């Protein structure tokens, strides 16, 4: 019934429960999660000695964002992190938004471009490397999003894809940062 404080043991395990973390947490003793915990902005930080994501537990992000909106990521500072089989940290498609209208590029510094000639598929968004190219027969058309950041140590979300026609383009992946002093176990 209250905001967890320094040294607390926090359990998000009640059926139907979910929680939102919108700012830096207190320095918790532990977090045990079998439901959904959503991080909601770039400055959100979970600090806990022991973090356990049980089989149904999910750490997630809100939907993809545009360059003019608040961005988001998952950032955890802990001594140990355990992700049990079936548990997950899910940031799939939660980075920069893909294009929503024909002929538009995606969002983000490595946005996937569109084909200025007006046909085919848009290019994929980049990040630590170039995004995917639009295929044209047997040869690719180079309209993919450019790389940014470091491929071996990415810190920003992935950029969204561009669109030439059809449905919305895909969003880039969200960012995950884990600083563990001891052990990270992912089952």
ZIWOPE-V244943 format. One record per run of one state. SS is the DSSP state (@ for helix, = for strand, . for the rest). FROM is the first residue (numbers start at 1). LEN is the number of residues. Records with the same first field share a line. If there is no record, write none. Layout:
BEGIN
SS: FROM-LEN  FROM-LEN
END
This chain:
BEGIN
.: 1-8  13-5  22-5  34-2  40-6  54-4  62-3  66-7  84-4  91-5  97-37  137-2  142-33  187-1
=: 9-4  18-4  27-7  36-4  46-8  58-4  65-1  73-11  88-3  96-1  134-3  139-3  175-12
END
